[in-house]
Amino acid sequence: MSKFAKALLVSAAATGAAALLLNQLDLKAARPAPDPGLPGPNPDDIAQEDVEMMLNELASQL
């Protein structure tokens, strides 16, 4: 088999494999909403008990 035919065959196989993998992925799927149980970047949203626990943990590390 000529080098050109081998290259064409390998290229076709790689293209087919890539098409199958991309077909499995749903790139247009909606991303899940963030978990509301986790505190956000706003410090006012963190419960007072959690603040005390974090401060105690920080103090124990110092």
C-alpha positions in Angstrom: 0.0 0.0 0.0 1.4 3.4 -0.8 2.2 6.0 1.8 -0.6 8.2 0.6 -3.2 5.5 1.0 -1.9 4.6 4.5 -2.0 8.3 5.5 -5.5 8.6 4.1 -6.7 5.5 6.0 -5.2 6.7 9.3 -6.7 10.1 8.8 -10.1 8.7 8.1 -9.9 6.5 11.2 -8.9 9.4 13.4 -11.7 11.5 12.0 -14.2 8.8 12.6 -13.0 8.3 16.1 -13.2 12.0 16.8 -16.7 12.2 15.4 -17.9 9.3 17.6 -16.4 11.0 20.7 -17.8 14.4 19.9 -21.2 12.8 19.2 -21.2 11.4 22.8 -20.6 14.8 24.3 -23.5 17.1 24.5 -21.8 20.4 24.1 -25.0 22.4 24.2 -26.2 20.9 27.5 -26.9 23.4 30.2 -24.4 23.6 33.0 -25.8 22.7 36.4 -26.6 25.5 38.8 -24.1 26.0 41.6 -24.9 24.1 44.8 -26.9 26.5 47.0 -25.6 24.7 50.1 -22.1 26.1 49.6 -21.4 29.6 50.9 -20.8 32.1 48.2 -18.1 34.8 48.0 -20.3 37.1 50.1 -19.2 36.9 53.7 -22.6 37.9 54.9 -24.0 34.7 53.6 -21.9 32.5 55.9 -23.5 31.3 59.1 -22.1 32.6 62.4 -21.3 29.1 63.5 -19.3 28.5 60.4 -17.3 31.7 60.9 -16.5 30.7 64.5 -15.4 27.2 63.3 -13.2 28.7 60.6 -11.6 31.2 63.1 -11.0 28.4 65.6 -9.4 26.2 62.9 -7.2 29.2 61.8 -6.2 29.9 65.4 -5.2 26.3 65.9 -3.0 26.4 62.9 -1.1 29.4 64.1 
